[in-house]
Amino acid sequence: MQELTKAEEQIMLIIWAKGKCFVKEILAELPEPKPAYNTVSTIVRILEKKEFVAYTAFGKTHQYYPAVPKEAYKGLKTDNLMANFFGGSAESMLSFFMKEKKMDINQLDELLKELKKK
């Protein structure tokens, strides 16, 4: 699996949220200024080639749905973030979030409980 561009990711977030949707429904969810319909359609076809989405055909229209679970992509992004910015160290990444993102001790405790479960 490869990382998506910002535009691809924005569209995937909509598809993950909706579950199944047509290009016009994706377009309706995008912020102003909205891109052209053909632009969104092209990005969705790229996502199909990258095997992130699949579709059901209804004549000439396609209803798209996720082929990659959001959690799987989230894992890839997190692994890449940790590798590229924290030298592969979960401790360094956690330390950053503790300092920079003002994570409190209760949040850290909850995170540790989740980690112990896994």
Contacts in CASP RR format, 6 or more apart in sequence:
PFRMAT RR
TARGET T0000
AUTHOR 0000-0000-0000
METHOD contacts of the structure
MODEL  1
MQELTKAEEQIMLIIWAKGKCFVKEILAELPEPKPAYNTVSTIVRILEKK
EFVAYTAFGKTHQYYPAVPKEAYKGLKTDNLMANFFGGSAESMLSFFMKE
KKMDINQLDELLKELKKK
1 68 0 8 1.000
1 72 0 8 1.000
1 73 0 8 1.000
1 76 0 8 1.000
2 50 0 8 1.000
3 76 0 8 1.000
3 77 0 8 1.000
3 80 0 8 1.000
4 12 0 8 1.000
4 47 0 8 1.000
4 50 0 8 1.000
4 52 0 8 1.000
4 73 0 8 1.000
7 43 0 8 1.000
8 43 0 8 1.000
8 46 0 8 1.000
8 47 0 8 1.000
8 50 0 8 1.000
8 52 0 8 1.000
10 30 0 8 1.000
11 26 0 8 1.000
11 30 0 8 1.000
11 40 0 8 1.000
11 43 0 8 1.000
11 44 0 8 1.000
11 47 0 8 1.000
12 47 0 8 1.000
12 52 0 8 1.000
12 53 0 8 1.000
12 66 0 8 1.000
12 70 0 8 1.000
12 73 0 8 1.000
14 21 0 8 1.000
14 26 0 8 1.000
14 29 0 8 1.000
14 30 0 8 1.000
15 21 0 8 1.000
15 26 0 8 1.000
15 47 0 8 1.000
15 53 0 8 1.000
15 64 0 8 1.000
15 65 0 8 1.000
15 66 0 8 1.000
16 66 0 8 1.000
16 70 0 8 1.000
17 29 0 8 1.000
18 25 0 8 1.000
18 26 0 8 1.000
18 29 0 8 1.000
19 65 0 8 1.000
19 66 0 8 1.000
20 56 0 8 1.000
20 63 0 8 1.000
20 64 0 8 1.000
20 65 0 8 1.000
21 63 0 8 1.000
21 64 0 8 1.000
21 65 0 8 1.000
22 61 0 8 1.000
22 62 0 8 1.000
22 63 0 8 1.000
22 64 0 8 1.000
23 37 0 8 1.000
23 40 0 8 1.000
23 41 0 8 1.000
23 44 0 8 1.000
23 62 0 8 1.000
23 64 0 8 1.000
24 37 0 8 1.000
26 40 0 8 1.000
26 44 0 8 1.000
26 64 0 8 1.000
27 34 0 8 1.000
27 35 0 8 1.000
27 37 0 8 1.000
27 40 0 8 1.000
30 40 0 8 1.000
44 53 0 8 1.000
44 64 0 8 1.000
47 53 0 8 1.000
47 64 0 8 1.000
48 54 0 8 1.000
48 55 0 8 1.000
48 64 0 8 1.000
51 67 0 8 1.000
51 68 0 8 1.000
52 66 0 8 1.000
52 67 0 8 1.000
52 68 0 8 1.000
52 73 0 8 1.000
53 64 0 8 1.000
53 65 0 8 1.000
53 66 0 8 1.000
53 67 0 8 1.000
54 64 0 8 1.000
54 65 0 8 1.000
54 67 0 8 1.000
55 62 0 8 1.000
55 63 0 8 1.000
55 64 0 8 1.000
55 65 0 8 1.000
56 62 0 8 1.000
56 63 0 8 1.000
56 65 0 8 1.000
81 93 0 8 1.000
82 88 0 8 1.000
82 89 0 8 1.000
82 90 0 8 1.000
82 93 0 8 1.000
85 93 0 8 1.000
86 92 0 8 1.000
86 93 0 8 1.000
86 96 0 8 1.000
94 108 0 8 1.000
94 111 0 8 1.000
97 103 0 8 1.000
98 108 0 8 1.000
END
